[in-house]
Amino acid sequence: RRDGIVPEQWIDGPKDTTVEDALDKTYLPSLKTFEEEIMDAMGIVETRRAKKSYWY
């Protein structure tokens, strides 16, 4: 290989990600925007009302 690493000779170090951690499914899909997810995580409650919008 160009980077000089031979996969068969590789030894995992303490900072390497384990195979179990790499294959662990952690994503939970939701219908929220990024801002809404942060607000839920931090306990922020939105009290303002959305401005009316018109489509022509």
mmCIF entry with sequence, helices, sheets and N, C-alpha, C, O atoms, coordinates in Angstrom:
data_MODEL
# 
_entry.id   MODEL 
# 
_entity.id                         1 
_entity.type                       polymer 
_entity.pdbx_number_of_molecules   1 
# 
_entity_poly.entity_id                      1 
_entity_poly.type                           'polypeptide(L)' 
_entity_poly.nstd_linkage                   no 
_entity_poly.nstd_monomer                   no 
_entity_poly.pdbx_seq_one_letter_code       RRDGIVPEQWIDGPKDTTVEDALDKTYLPSLKTFEEEIMDAMGIVETRRAKKSYWY 
_entity_poly.pdbx_seq_one_letter_code_can   RRDGIVPEQWIDGPKDTTVEDALDKTYLPSLKTFEEEIMDAMGIVETRRAKKSYWY 
_entity_poly.pdbx_strand_id                 A 
# 
loop_
_entity_poly_seq.entity_id 
_entity_poly_seq.num 
_entity_poly_seq.mon_id 
_entity_poly_seq.hetero 
1 1  ARG n 
1 2  ARG n 
1 3  ASP n 
1 4  GLY n 
1 5  ILE n 
1 6  VAL n 
1 7  PRO n 
1 8  GLU n 
1 9  GLN n 
1 10 TRP n 
1 11 ILE n 
1 12 ASP n 
1 13 GLY n 
1 14 PRO n 
1 15 LYS n 
1 16 ASP n 
1 17 THR n 
1 18 THR n 
1 19 VAL n 
1 20 GLU n 
1 21 ASP n 
1 22 ALA n 
1 23 LEU n 
1 24 ASP n 
1 25 LYS n 
1 26 THR n 
1 27 TYR n 
1 28 LEU n 
1 29 PRO n 
1 30 SER n 
1 31 LEU n 
1 32 LYS n 
1 33 THR n 
1 34 PHE n 
1 35 GLU n 
1 36 GLU n 
1 37 GLU n 
1 38 ILE n 
1 39 MET n 
1 40 ASP n 
1 41 ALA n 
1 42 MET n 
1 43 GLY n 
1 44 ILE n 
1 45 VAL n 
1 46 GLU n 
1 47 THR n 
1 48 ARG n 
1 49 ARG n 
1 50 ALA n 
1 51 LYS n 
1 52 LYS n 
1 53 SER n 
1 54 TYR n 
1 55 TRP n 
1 56 TYR n 
# 
_struct_asym.id          A 
_struct_asym.entity_id   1 
# 
loop_
_struct_conf.conf_type_id 
_struct_conf.id 
_struct_conf.pdbx_PDB_helix_id 
_struct_conf.beg_label_comp_id 
_struct_conf.beg_label_asym_id 
_struct_conf.beg_label_seq_id 
_struct_conf.pdbx_beg_PDB_ins_code 
_struct_conf.end_label_comp_id 
_struct_conf.end_label_asym_id 
_struct_conf.end_label_seq_id 
_struct_conf.pdbx_end_PDB_ins_code 
_struct_conf.beg_auth_comp_id 
_struct_conf.beg_auth_asym_id 
_struct_conf.beg_auth_seq_id 
_struct_conf.end_auth_comp_id 
_struct_conf.end_auth_asym_id 
_struct_conf.end_auth_seq_id 
_struct_conf.pdbx_PDB_helix_class 
_struct_conf.details 
_struct_conf.pdbx_PDB_helix_length 
HELX_P HELX_P1 AA1 PRO A 7  ? GLN A 9  ? PRO A 7  GLN A 9  5 ? 3 
HELX_P HELX_P2 AA2 VAL A 19 ? LEU A 23 ? VAL A 19 LEU A 23 1 ? 5 
HELX_P HELX_P3 AA3 PHE A 34 ? MET A 42 ? PHE A 34 MET A 42 1 ? 9 
# 
_struct_conf_type.id          HELX_P 
_struct_conf_type.criteria    ? 
_struct_conf_type.reference   ? 
# 
loop_
_atom_site.group_PDB 
_atom_site.id 
_atom_site.type_symbol 
_atom_site.label_atom_id 
_atom_site.label_alt_id 
_atom_site.label_comp_id 
_atom_site.label_asym_id 
_atom_site.label_entity_id 
_atom_site.label_seq_id 
_atom_site.pdbx_PDB_ins_code 
_atom_site.Cartn_x 
_atom_site.Cartn_y 
_atom_site.Cartn_z 
_atom_site.occupancy 
_atom_site.B_iso_or_equiv 
_atom_site.pdbx_formal_charge 
_atom_site.auth_seq_id 
_atom_site.auth_comp_id 
_atom_site.auth_asym_id 
_atom_site.auth_atom_id 
_atom_site.pdbx_PDB_model_num 
ATOM 1   N N  . ARG A 1 1  ? 0.827   -1.193 0.000  1.00 0.00 ? 1  ARG A N  1 
ATOM 2   C CA . ARG A 1 1  ? 0.000   0.000  0.000  1.00 0.00 ? 1  ARG A CA 1 
ATOM 3   C C  . ARG A 1 1  ? 0.864   1.247  0.000  1.00 0.00 ? 1  ARG A C  1 
ATOM 4   O O  . ARG A 1 1  ? 2.034   1.212  0.382  1.00 0.00 ? 1  ARG A O  1 
ATOM 5   N N  . ARG A 1 2  ? 0.280   2.327  -0.426 1.00 0.00 ? 2  ARG A N  1 
ATOM 6   C CA . ARG A 1 2  ? 1.038   3.572  -0.527 1.00 0.00 ? 2  ARG A CA 1 
ATOM 7   C C  . ARG A 1 2  ? 1.384   4.153  0.834  1.00 0.00 ? 2  ARG A C  1 
ATOM 8   O O  . ARG A 1 2  ? 2.412   4.816  0.974  1.00 0.00 ? 2  ARG A O  1 
ATOM 9   N N  . ASP A 1 3  ? 0.529   3.913  1.862  1.00 0.00 ? 3  ASP A N  1 
ATOM 10  C CA . ASP A 1 3  ? 0.806   4.494  3.178  1.00 0.00 ? 3  ASP A CA 1 
ATOM 11  C C  . ASP A 1 3  ? 1.733   3.624  4.017  1.00 0.00 ? 3  ASP A C  1 
ATOM 12  O O  . ASP A 1 3  ? 2.097   4.015  5.126  1.00 0.00 ? 3  ASP A O  1 
ATOM 13  N N  . GLY A 1 4  ? 2.119   2.472  3.525  1.00 0.00 ? 4  GLY A N  1 
ATOM 14  C CA . GLY A 1 4  ? 3.073   1.621  4.222  1.00 0.00 ? 4  GLY A CA 1 
ATOM 15  C C  . GLY A 1 4  ? 2.478   0.725  5.288  1.00 0.00 ? 4  GLY A C  1 
ATOM 16  O O  . GLY A 1 4  ? 3.219   0.049  6.001  1.00 0.00 ? 4  GLY A O  1 
ATOM 17  N N  . ILE A 1 5  ? 1.151   0.699  5.419  1.00 0.00 ? 5  ILE A N  1 
ATOM 18  C CA . ILE A 1 5  ? 0.501   -0.130 6.435  1.00 0.00 ? 5  ILE A CA 1 
ATOM 19  C C  . ILE A 1 5  ? 0.111   -1.467 5.814  1.00 0.00 ? 5  ILE A C  1 
ATOM 20  O O  . ILE A 1 5  ? -0.515  -1.514 4.755  1.00 0.00 ? 5  ILE A O  1 
ATOM 21  N N  . VAL A 1 6  ? 0.488   -2.543 6.481  1.00 0.00 ? 6  VAL A N  1 
ATOM 22  C CA . VAL A 1 6  ? 0.110   -3.886 6.039  1.00 0.00 ? 6  VAL A CA 1 
ATOM 23  C C  . VAL A 1 6  ? -1.035  -4.348 6.941  1.00 0.00 ? 6  VAL A C  1 
ATOM 24  O O  . VAL A 1 6  ? -0.820  -4.543 8.137  1.00 0.00 ? 6  VAL A O  1 
ATOM 25  N N  . PRO A 1 7  ? -2.257  -4.531 6.398  1.00 0.00 ? 7  PRO A N  1 
ATOM 26  C CA . PRO A 1 7  ? -3.413  -4.871 7.235  1.00 0.00 ? 7  PRO A CA 1 
ATOM 27  C C  . PRO A 1 7  ? -3.223  -6.122 8.078  1.00 0.00 ? 7  PRO A C  1 
ATOM 28  O O  . PRO A 1 7  ? -3.727  -6.189 9.199  1.00 0.00 ? 7  PRO A O  1 
ATOM 29  N N  . GLU A 1 8  ? -2.508  -7.110 7.565  1.00 0.00 ? 8  GLU A N  1 
ATOM 30  C CA . GLU A 1 8  ? -2.320  -8.356 8.314  1.00 0.00 ? 8  GLU A CA 1 
ATOM 31  C C  . GLU A 1 8  ? -1.420  -8.159 9.528  1.00 0.00 ? 8  GLU A C  1 
ATOM 32  O O  . GLU A 1 8  ? -1.497  -8.937 10.479 1.00 0.00 ? 8  GLU A O  1 
ATOM 33  N N  . GLN A 1 9  ? -0.570  -7.138 9.515  1.00 0.00 ? 9  GLN A N  1 
ATOM 34  C CA . GLN A 1 9  ? 0.368   -6.906 10.608 1.00 0.00 ? 9  GLN A CA 1 
ATOM 35  C C  . GLN A 1 9  ? -0.114  -5.825 11.575 1.00 0.00 ? 9  GLN A C  1 
ATOM 36  O O  . GLN A 1 9  ? 0.595   -5.483 12.521 1.00 0.00 ? 9  GLN A O  1 
ATOM 37  N N  . TRP A 1 10 ? -1.305  -5.289 11.348 1.00 0.00 ? 10 TRP A N  1 
ATOM 38  C CA . TRP A 1 10 ? -1.803  -4.188 12.173 1.00 0.00 ? 10 TRP A CA 1 
ATOM 39  C C  . TRP A 1 10 ? -2.146  -4.671 13.573 1.00 0.00 ? 10 TRP A C  1 
ATOM 40  O O  . TRP A 1 10 ? -2.771  -5.720 13.734 1.00 0.00 ? 10 TRP A O  1 
ATOM 41  N N  . ILE A 1 11 ? -1.742  -3.912 14.587 1.00 0.00 ? 11 ILE A N  1 
ATOM 42  C CA . ILE A 1 11 ? -2.075  -4.206 15.980 1.00 0.00 ? 11 ILE A CA 1 
ATOM 43  C C  . ILE A 1 11 ? -2.891  -3.031 16.510 1.00 0.00 ? 11 ILE A C  1 
ATOM 44  O O  . ILE A 1 11 ? -2.451  -1.883 16.442 1.00 0.00 ? 11 ILE A O  1 
ATOM 45  N N  . ASP A 1 12 ? -4.087  -3.322 17.040 1.00 0.00 ? 12 ASP A N  1 
ATOM 46  C CA . ASP A 1 12 ? -4.942  -2.260 17.566 1.00 0.00 ? 12 ASP A CA 1 
ATOM 47  C C  . ASP A 1 12 ? -4.303  -1.605 18.778 1.00 0.00 ? 12 ASP A C  1 
ATOM 48  O O  . ASP A 1 12 ? -3.762  -2.275 19.658 1.00 0.00 ? 12 ASP A O  1 
ATOM 49  N N  . GLY A 1 13 ? -4.379  -0.276 18.804 1.00 0.00 ? 13 GLY A N  1 
ATOM 50  C CA . GLY A 1 13 ? -3.864  0.490  19.931 1.00 0.00 ? 13 GLY A CA 1 
ATOM 51  C C  . GLY A 1 13 ? -4.998  0.906  20.844 1.00 0.00 ? 13 GLY A C  1 
ATOM 52  O O  . GLY A 1 13 ? -6.157  0.587  20.577 1.00 0.00 ? 13 GLY A O  1 
ATOM 53  N N  . PRO A 1 14 ? -4.682  1.616  21.922 1.00 0.00 ? 14 PRO A N  1 
ATOM 54  C CA . PRO A 1 14 ? -5.720  2.015  22.881 1.00 0.00 ? 14 PRO A CA 1 
ATOM 55  C C  . PRO A 1 14 ? -6.715  3.037  22.323 1.00 0.00 ? 14 PRO A C  1 
ATOM 56  O O  . PRO A 1 14 ? -7.831  3.142  22.833 1.00 0.00 ? 14 PRO A O  1 
ATOM 57  N N  . LYS A 1 15 ? -6.335  3.788  21.291 1.00 0.00 ? 15 LYS A N  1 
ATOM 58  C CA . LYS A 1 15 ? -7.229  4.809  20.737 1.00 0.00 ? 15 LYS A CA 1 
ATOM 59  C C  . LYS A 1 15 ? -7.997  4.320  19.513 1.00 0.00 ? 15 LYS A C  1 
ATOM 60  O O  . LYS A 1 15 ? -8.777  5.077  18.936 1.00 0.00 ? 15 LYS A O  1 
ATOM 61  N N  . ASP A 1 16 ? -7.792  3.070  19.109 1.00 0.00 ? 16 ASP A N  1 
ATOM 62  C CA . ASP A 1 16 ? -8.505  2.521  17.958 1.00 0.00 ? 16 ASP A CA 1 
ATOM 63  C C  . ASP A 1 16 ? -9.927  2.129  18.344 1.00 0.00 ? 16 ASP A C  1 
ATOM 64  O O  . ASP A 1 16 ? -10.176 1.677  19.462 1.00 0.00 ? 16 ASP A O  1 
ATOM 65  N N  . THR A 1 17 ? -10.859 2.307  17.405 1.00 0.00 ? 17 THR A N  1 
ATOM 66  C CA . THR A 1 17 ? -12.250 1.935  17.616 1.00 0.00 ? 17 THR A CA 1 
ATOM 67  C C  . THR A 1 17 ? -12.406 0.430  17.442 1.00 0.00 ? 17 THR A C  1 
ATOM 68  O O  . THR A 1 17 ? -11.909 -0.150 16.477 1.00 0.00 ? 17 THR A O  1 
ATOM 69  N N  . THR A 1 18 ? -13.102 -0.194 18.389 1.00 0.00 ? 18 THR A N  1 
ATOM 70  C CA . THR A 1 18 ? -13.319 -1.636 18.291 1.00 0.00 ? 18 THR A CA 1 
ATOM 71  C C  . THR A 1 18 ? -14.356 -1.937 17.212 1.00 0.00 ? 18 THR A C  1 
ATOM 72  O O  . THR A 1 18 ? -15.143 -1.066 16.841 1.00 0.00 ? 18 THR A O  1 
ATOM 73  N N  . VAL A 1 19 ? -14.354 -3.157 16.715 1.00 0.00 ? 19 VAL A N  1 
ATOM 74  C CA . VAL A 1 19 ? -15.304 -3.568 15.681 1.00 0.00 ? 19 VAL A CA 1 
ATOM 75  C C  . VAL A 1 19 ? -16.727 -3.483 16.219 1.00 0.00 ? 19 VAL A C  1 
ATOM 76  O O  . VAL A 1 19 ? -17.634 -3.067 15.499 1.00 0.00 ? 19 VAL A O  1 
ATOM 77  N N  . GLU A 1 20 ? -16.933 -3.873 17.476 1.00 0.00 ? 20 GLU A N  1 
ATOM 78  C CA . GLU A 1 20 ? -18.275 -3.832 18.074 1.00 0.00 ? 20 GLU A CA 1 
ATOM 79  C C  . GLU A 1 20 ? -18.791 -2.395 18.144 1.00 0.00 ? 20 GLU A C  1 
ATOM 80  O O  . GLU A 1 20 ? -19.962 -2.141 17.862 1.00 0.00 ? 20 GLU A O  1 
ATOM 81  N N  . ASP A 1 21 ? -17.919 -1.453 18.521 1.00 0.00 ? 21 ASP A N  1 
ATOM 82  C CA . ASP A 1 21 ? -18.337 -0.054 18.587 1.00 0.00 ? 21 ASP A CA 1 
ATOM 83  C C  . ASP A 1 21 ? -18.627 0.506  17.197 1.00 0.00 ? 21 ASP A C  1 
ATOM 84  O O  . ASP A 1 21 ? -19.551 1.303  17.031 1.00 0.00 ? 21 ASP A O  1 
ATOM 85  N N  . ALA A 1 22 ? -17.858 0.101  16.216 1.00 0.00 ? 22 ALA A N  1 
ATOM 86  C CA . ALA A 1 22 ? -18.057 0.599  14.855 1.00 0.00 ? 22 ALA A CA 1 
ATOM 87  C C  . ALA A 1 22 ? -19.351 0.067  14.250 1.00 0.00 ? 22 ALA A C  1 
ATOM 88  O O  . ALA A 1 22 ? -19.998 0.767  13.472 1.00 0.00 ? 22 ALA A O  1 
ATOM 89  N N  . LEU A 1 23 ? -19.739 -1.159 14.595 1.00 0.00 ? 23 LEU A N  1 
ATOM 90  C CA . LEU A 1 23 ? -20.946 -1.763 14.029 1.00 0.00 ? 23 LEU A CA 1 
ATOM 91  C C  . LEU A 1 23 ? -22.195 -1.508 14.861 1.00 0.00 ? 23 LEU A C  1 
ATOM 92  O O  . LEU A 1 23 ? -23.289 -1.907 14.464 1.00 0.00 ? 23 LEU A O  1 
ATOM 93  N N  . ASP A 1 24 ? -22.053 -0.852 16.005 1.00 0.00 ? 24 ASP A N  1 
ATOM 94  C CA . ASP A 1 24 ? -23.186 -0.590 16.886 1.00 0.00 ? 24 ASP A CA 1 
ATOM 95  C C  . ASP A 1 24 ? -24.126 0.420  16.240 1.00 0.00 ? 24 ASP A C  1 
ATOM 96  O O  . ASP A 1 24 ? -23.687 1.477  15.788 1.00 0.00 ? 24 ASP A O  1 
ATOM 97  N N  . LYS A 1 25 ? -25.405 0.103  16.193 1.00 0.00 ? 25 LYS A N  1 
ATOM 98  C CA . LYS A 1 25 ? -26.411 0.984  15.606 1.00 0.00 ? 25 LYS A CA 1 
ATOM 99  C C  . LYS A 1 25 ? -26.855 1.999  16.659 1.00 0.00 ? 25 LYS A C  1 
ATOM 100 O O  . LYS A 1 25 ? -27.534 1.640  17.621 1.00 0.00 ? 25 LYS A O  1 
ATOM 101 N N  . THR A 1 26 ? -26.475 3.259  16.481 1.00 0.00 ? 26 THR A N  1 
ATOM 102 C CA . THR A 1 26 ? -26.798 4.287  17.468 1.00 0.00 ? 26 THR A CA 1 
ATOM 103 C C  . THR A 1 26 ? -27.731 5.360  16.915 1.00 0.00 ? 26 THR A C  1 
ATOM 104 O O  . THR A 1 26 ? -28.226 6.186  17.682 1.00 0.00 ? 26 THR A O  1 
ATOM 105 N N  . TYR A 1 27 ? -27.985 5.371  15.612 1.00 0.00 ? 27 TYR A N  1 
ATOM 106 C CA . TYR A 1 27 ? -28.823 6.405  15.018 1.00 0.00 ? 27 TYR A CA 1 
ATOM 107 C C  . TYR A 1 27 ? -30.294 6.089  15.247 1.00 0.00 ? 27 TYR A C  1 
ATOM 108 O O  . TYR A 1 27 ? -30.747 4.982  14.955 1.00 0.00 ? 27 TYR A O  1 
ATOM 109 N N  . LEU A 1 28 ? -31.039 7.056  15.769 1.00 0.00 ? 28 LEU A N  1 
ATOM 110 C CA . LEU A 1 28 ? -32.488 6.925  15.944 1.00 0.00 ? 28 LEU A CA 1 
ATOM 111 C C  . LEU A 1 28 ? -33.161 7.999  15.092 1.00 0.00 ? 28 LEU A C  1 
ATOM 112 O O  . LEU A 1 28 ? -33.103 9.177  15.443 1.00 0.00 ? 28 LEU A O  1 
ATOM 113 N N  . PRO A 1 29 ? -33.802 7.621  13.975 1.00 0.00 ? 29 PRO A N  1 
ATOM 114 C CA . PRO A 1 29 ? -34.416 8.623  13.112 1.00 0.00 ? 29 PRO A CA 1 
ATOM 115 C C  . PRO A 1 29 ? -35.602 9.300  13.787 1.00 0.00 ? 29 PRO A C  1 
ATOM 116 O O  . PRO A 1 29 ? -36.352 8.667  14.531 1.00 0.00 ? 29 PRO A O  1 
ATOM 117 N N  . SER A 1 30 ? -35.763 10.590 13.519 1.00 0.00 ? 30 SER A N  1 
ATOM 118 C CA . SER A 1 30 ? -36.902 11.330 14.051 1.00 0.00 ? 30 SER A CA 1 
ATOM 119 C C  . SER A 1 30 ? -37.276 12.419 13.054 1.00 0.00 ? 30 SER A C  1 
ATOM 120 O O  . SER A 1 30 ? -36.487 12.776 12.179 1.00 0.00 ? 30 SER A O  1 
ATOM 121 N N  . LEU A 1 31 ? -38.474 12.935 13.199 1.00 0.00 ? 31 LEU A N  1 
ATOM 122 C CA . LEU A 1 31 ? -38.955 13.979 12.298 1.00 0.00 ? 31 LEU A CA 1 
ATOM 123 C C  . LEU A 1 31 ? -38.765 15.354 12.920 1.00 0.00 ? 31 LEU A C  1 
ATOM 124 O O  . LEU A 1 31 ? -39.656 16.200 12.844 1.00 0.00 ? 31 LEU A O  1 
ATOM 125 N N  . LYS A 1 32 ? -37.627 15.580 13.525 1.00 0.00 ? 32 LYS A N  1 
ATOM 126 C CA . LYS A 1 32 ? -37.312 16.863 14.146 1.00 0.00 ? 32 LYS A CA 1 
ATOM 127 C C  . LYS A 1 32 ? -36.143 17.499 13.417 1.00 0.00 ? 32 LYS A C  1 
ATOM 128 O O  . LYS A 1 32 ? -35.304 16.813 12.832 1.00 0.00 ? 32 LYS A O  1 
ATOM 129 N N  . THR A 1 33 ? -36.104 18.831 13.465 1.00 0.00 ? 33 THR A N  1 
ATOM 130 C CA . THR A 1 33 ? -34.941 19.520 12.931 1.00 0.00 ? 33 THR A CA 1 
ATOM 131 C C  . THR A 1 33 ? -33.812 19.434 13.947 1.00 0.00 ? 33 THR A C  1 
ATOM 132 O O  . THR A 1 33 ? -34.020 19.026 15.090 1.00 0.00 ? 33 THR A O  1 
ATOM 133 N N  . PHE A 1 34 ? -32.623 19.821 13.521 1.00 0.00 ? 34 PHE A N  1 
ATOM 134 C CA . PHE A 1 34 ? -31.472 19.809 14.422 1.00 0.00 ? 34 PHE A CA 1 
ATOM 135 C C  . PHE A 1 34 ? -31.736 20.702 15.634 1.00 0.00 ? 34 PHE A C  1 
ATOM 136 O O  . PHE A 1 34 ? -31.415 20.334 16.764 1.00 0.00 ? 34 PHE A O  1 
ATOM 137 N N  . GLU A 1 35 ? -32.319 21.870 15.395 1.00 0.00 ? 35 GLU A N  1 
ATOM 138 C CA . GLU A 1 35 ? -32.602 22.804 16.481 1.00 0.00 ? 35 GLU A CA 1 
ATOM 139 C C  . GLU A 1 35 ? -33.608 22.219 17.472 1.00 0.00 ? 35 GLU A C  1 
ATOM 140 O O  . GLU A 1 35 ? -33.464 22.397 18.681 1.00 0.00 ? 35 GLU A O  1 
ATOM 141 N N  . GLU A 1 36 ? -34.629 21.518 16.960 1.00 0.00 ? 36 GLU A N  1 
ATOM 142 C CA . GLU A 1 36 ? -35.617 20.905 17.854 1.00 0.00 ? 36 GLU A CA 1 
ATOM 143 C C  . GLU A 1 36 ? -35.002 19.799 18.702 1.00 0.00 ? 36 GLU A C  1 
ATOM 144 O O  . GLU A 1 36 ? -35.353 19.653 19.873 1.00 0.00 ? 36 GLU A O  1 
ATOM 145 N N  . GLU A 1 37 ? -34.090 19.020 18.130 1.00 0.00 ? 37 GLU A N  1 
ATOM 146 C CA . GLU A 1 37 ? -33.426 17.975 18.905 1.00 0.00 ? 37 GLU A CA 1 
ATOM 147 C C  . GLU A 1 37 ? -32.574 18.573 20.021 1.00 0.00 ? 37 GLU A C  1 
ATOM 148 O O  . GLU A 1 37 ? -32.567 18.061 21.140 1.00 0.00 ? 37 GLU A O  1 
ATOM 149 N N  . ILE A 1 38 ? -31.857 19.658 19.719 1.00 0.00 ? 38 ILE A N  1 
ATOM 150 C CA . ILE A 1 38 ? -31.037 20.321 20.744 1.00 0.00 ? 38 ILE A CA 1 
ATOM 151 C C  . ILE A 1 38 ? -31.927 20.902 21.834 1.00 0.00 ? 38 ILE A C  1 
ATOM 152 O O  . ILE A 1 38 ? -31.600 20.802 23.017 1.00 0.00 ? 38 ILE A O  1 
ATOM 153 N N  . MET A 1 39 ? -33.046 21.508 21.451 1.00 0.00 ? 39 MET A N  1 
ATOM 154 C CA . MET A 1 39 ? -33.963 22.080 22.439 1.00 0.00 ? 39 MET A CA 1 
ATOM 155 C C  . MET A 1 39 ? -34.513 20.996 23.357 1.00 0.00 ? 39 MET A C  1 
ATOM 156 O O  . MET A 1 39 ? -34.608 21.208 24.566 1.00 0.00 ? 39 MET A O  1 
ATOM 157 N N  . ASP A 1 40 ? -34.877 19.842 22.810 1.00 0.00 ? 40 ASP A N  1 
ATOM 158 C CA . ASP A 1 40 ? -35.369 18.738 23.638 1.00 0.00 ? 40 ASP A CA 1 
ATOM 159 C C  . ASP A 1 40 ? -34.289 18.224 24.576 1.00 0.00 ? 40 ASP A C  1 
ATOM 160 O O  . ASP A 1 40 ? -34.564 17.928 25.739 1.00 0.00 ? 40 ASP A O  1 
ATOM 161 N N  . ALA A 1 41 ? -33.068 18.116 24.080 1.00 0.00 ? 41 ALA A N  1 
ATOM 162 C CA . ALA A 1 41 ? -31.973 17.596 24.903 1.00 0.00 ? 41 ALA A CA 1 
ATOM 163 C C  . ALA A 1 41 ? -31.638 18.542 26.053 1.00 0.00 ? 41 ALA A C  1 
ATOM 164 O O  . ALA A 1 41 ? -31.254 18.097 27.135 1.00 0.00 ? 41 ALA A O  1 
ATOM 165 N N  . MET A 1 42 ? -31.784 19.858 25.815 1.00 0.00 ? 42 MET A N  1 
ATOM 166 C CA . MET A 1 42 ? -31.429 20.842 26.840 1.00 0.00 ? 42 MET A CA 1 
ATOM 167 C C  . MET A 1 42 ? -32.628 21.300 27.663 1.00 0.00 ? 42 MET A C  1 
ATOM 168 O O  . MET A 1 42 ? -32.471 22.090 28.594 1.00 0.00 ? 42 MET A O  1 
ATOM 169 N N  . GLY A 1 43 ? -33.818 20.816 27.332 1.00 0.00 ? 43 GLY A N  1 
ATOM 170 C CA . GLY A 1 43 ? -35.009 21.163 28.096 1.00 0.00 ? 43 GLY A CA 1 
ATOM 171 C C  . GLY A 1 43 ? -35.551 22.550 27.807 1.00 0.00 ? 43 GLY A C  1 
ATOM 172 O O  . GLY A 1 43 ? -36.220 23.137 28.658 1.00 0.00 ? 43 GLY A O  1 
ATOM 173 N N  . ILE A 1 44 ? -35.279 23.086 26.629 1.00 0.00 ? 44 ILE A N  1 
ATOM 174 C CA . ILE A 1 44 ? -35.756 24.418 26.257 1.00 0.00 ? 44 ILE A CA 1 
ATOM 175 C C  . ILE A 1 44 ? -37.145 24.282 25.650 1.00 0.00 ? 44 ILE A C  1 
ATOM 176 O O  . ILE A 1 44 ? -37.361 23.448 24.772 1.00 0.00 ? 44 ILE A O  1 
ATOM 177 N N  . VAL A 1 45 ? -38.091 25.101 26.116 1.00 0.00 ? 45 VAL A N  1 
ATOM 178 C CA . VAL A 1 45 ? -39.463 25.061 25.611 1.00 0.00 ? 45 VAL A CA 1 
ATOM 179 C C  . VAL A 1 45 ? -39.720 26.333 24.816 1.00 0.00 ? 45 VAL A C  1 
ATOM 180 O O  . VAL A 1 45 ? -39.509 27.438 25.316 1.00 0.00 ? 45 VAL A O  1 
ATOM 181 N N  . GLU A 1 46 ? -40.173 26.174 23.581 1.00 0.00 ? 46 GLU A N  1 
ATOM 182 C CA . GLU A 1 46 ? -40.466 27.310 22.712 1.00 0.00 ? 46 GLU A CA 1 
ATOM 183 C C  . GLU A 1 46 ? -41.870 27.813 23.010 1.00 0.00 ? 46 GLU A C  1 
ATOM 184 O O  . GLU A 1 46 ? -42.836 27.057 22.905 1.00 0.00 ? 46 GLU A O  1 
ATOM 185 N N  . THR A 1 47 ? -41.989 29.082 23.380 1.00 0.00 ? 47 THR A N  1 
ATOM 186 C CA . THR A 1 47 ? -43.294 29.655 23.720 1.00 0.00 ? 47 THR A CA 1 
ATOM 187 C C  . THR A 1 47 ? -43.813 30.577 22.624 1.00 0.00 ? 47 THR A C  1 
ATOM 188 O O  . THR A 1 47 ? -44.981 30.966 22.651 1.00 0.00 ? 47 THR A O  1 
ATOM 189 N N  . ARG A 1 48 ? -42.972 30.930 21.668 1.00 0.00 ? 48 ARG A N  1 
ATOM 190 C CA . ARG A 1 48 ? -43.415 31.826 20.599 1.00 0.00 ? 48 ARG A CA 1 
ATOM 191 C C  . ARG A 1 48 ? -44.261 31.064 19.586 1.00 0.00 ? 48 ARG A C  1 
ATOM 192 O O  . ARG A 1 48 ? -44.121 29.851 19.431 1.00 0.00 ? 48 ARG A O  1 
ATOM 193 N N  . ARG A 1 49 ? -45.135 31.786 18.900 1.00 0.00 ? 49 ARG A N  1 
ATOM 194 C CA . ARG A 1 49 ? -45.943 31.182 17.851 1.00 0.00 ? 49 ARG A CA 1 
ATOM 195 C C  . ARG A 1 49 ? -45.317 31.489 16.497 1.00 0.00 ? 49 ARG A C  1 
ATOM 196 O O  . ARG A 1 49 ? -44.709 32.542 16.305 1.00 0.00 ? 49 ARG A O  1 
ATOM 197 N N  . ALA A 1 50 ? -45.474 30.565 15.572 1.00 0.00 ? 50 ALA A N  1 
ATOM 198 C CA . ALA A 1 50 ? -44.929 30.771 14.232 1.00 0.00 ? 50 ALA A CA 1 
ATOM 199 C C  . ALA A 1 50 ? -45.711 31.858 13.512 1.00 0.00 ? 50 ALA A C  1 
ATOM 200 O O  . ALA A 1 50 ? -46.931 31.951 13.646 1.00 0.00 ? 50 ALA A O  1 
ATOM 201 N N  . LYS A 1 51 ? -45.002 32.674 12.751 1.00 0.00 ? 51 LYS A N  1 
ATOM 202 C CA . LYS A 1 51 ? -45.633 33.732 11.985 1.00 0.00 ? 51 LYS A CA 1 
ATOM 203 C C  . LYS A 1 51 ? -46.434 33.115 10.842 1.00 0.00 ? 51 LYS A C  1 
ATOM 204 O O  . LYS A 1 51 ? -46.008 32.121 10.255 1.00 0.00 ? 51 LYS A O  1 
ATOM 205 N N  . LYS A 1 52 ? -47.584 33.691 10.524 1.00 0.00 ? 52 LYS A N  1 
ATOM 206 C CA . LYS A 1 52 ? -48.398 33.179 9.433  1.00 0.00 ? 52 LYS A CA 1 
ATOM 207 C C  . LYS A 1 52 ? -47.654 33.342 8.118  1.00 0.00 ? 52 LYS A C  1 
ATOM 208 O O  . LYS A 1 52 ? -46.987 34.351 7.888  1.00 0.00 ? 52 LYS A O  1 
ATOM 209 N N  . SER A 1 53 ? -47.775 32.343 7.264  1.00 0.00 ? 53 SER A N  1 
ATOM 210 C CA . SER A 1 53 ? -47.160 32.430 5.938  1.00 0.00 ? 53 SER A CA 1 
ATOM 211 C C  . SER A 1 53 ? -48.246 32.175 4.896  1.00 0.00 ? 53 SER A C  1 
ATOM 212 O O  . SER A 1 53 ? -49.183 31.410 5.124  1.00 0.00 ? 53 SER A O  1 
ATOM 213 N N  . TYR A 1 54 ? -48.098 32.822 3.768  1.00 0.00 ? 54 TYR A N  1 
ATOM 214 C CA . TYR A 1 54 ? -49.093 32.722 2.708  1.00 0.00 ? 54 TYR A CA 1 
ATOM 215 C C  . TYR A 1 54 ? -48.429 32.213 1.443  1.00 0.00 ? 54 TYR A C  1 
ATOM 216 O O  . TYR A 1 54 ? -47.317 32.619 1.107  1.00 0.00 ? 54 TYR A O  1 
ATOM 217 N N  . TRP A 1 55 ? -49.123 31.312 0.738  1.00 0.00 ? 55 TRP A N  1 
ATOM 218 C CA . TRP A 1 55 ? -48.637 30.789 -0.524 1.00 0.00 ? 55 TRP A CA 1 
ATOM 219 C C  . TRP A 1 55 ? -49.518 31.334 -1.641 1.00 0.00 ? 55 TRP A C  1 
ATOM 220 O O  . TRP A 1 55 ? -50.745 31.284 -1.551 1.00 0.00 ? 55 TRP A O  1 
ATOM 221 N N  . TYR A 1 56 ? -48.899 31.846 -2.679 1.00 0.00 ? 56 TYR A N  1 
ATOM 222 C CA . TYR A 1 56 ? -49.649 32.397 -3.806 1.00 0.00 ? 56 TYR A CA 1 
ATOM 223 C C  . TYR A 1 56 ? -49.444 31.563 -5.021 1.00 0.00 ? 56 TYR A C  1 
ATOM 224 O O  . TYR A 1 56 ? -49.996 31.867 -6.079 1.00 0.00 ? 56 TYR A O  1 
# 
